[in-house]
């Protein structure tokens, strides 16, 4: 998750360390939701892409 925070959200490691517990919890939860949605969308995209190959 630190990788995602750094590359996608541009949150530096020192900024994560400076957050209080509630901010960290919210950030982690938001990243988990985003990753789950990305995974779901990727799966859906692959299904649509697979259907097009058969044409």
BELLINJO-V922612 format. One record per residue. SS is DSSP state (@ for helix, = for strand, . for the rest). PHI is phi as a letter, one per 40 degrees, with the letter a starting at -180 (* if undefined). D_CENTER is the distance of its C-alpha to the mean C-alpha in Angstrom with 2 decimals. Layout:
SS	PHI	D_CENTER
SS	PHI	D_CENTER
//
This chain:
.	*	7.93
@	c	10.49
@	c	9.84
@	c	6.33
@	c	8.25
@	c	11.10
@	c	10.24
.	c	7.85
.	c	9.13
.	f	12.43
.	c	13.08
.	c	15.84
@	d	16.60
@	c	19.74
@	c	18.06
@	c	15.96
@	c	19.31
@	c	21.12
.	c	19.11
.	c	20.99
@	c	19.91
@	c	18.90
@	c	16.69
@	c	14.92
@	c	14.65
@	c	13.25
@	c	10.62
@	c	9.62
@	c	9.89
@	c	7.89
@	c	4.78
@	c	6.06
@	c	6.85
@	c	4.04
@	c	3.20
@	c	6.92
@	c	7.64
@	c	6.49
@	c	8.52
@	c	11.18
@	c	11.60
@	c	11.96
@	c	14.50
@	c	16.26
@	c	16.53
@	c	18.03
@	c	20.47
@	c	21.65
@	c	21.98
@	c	23.94
@	c	26.27
@	c	27.10
@	c	28.19
.	c	30.88
.	c	32.61
//
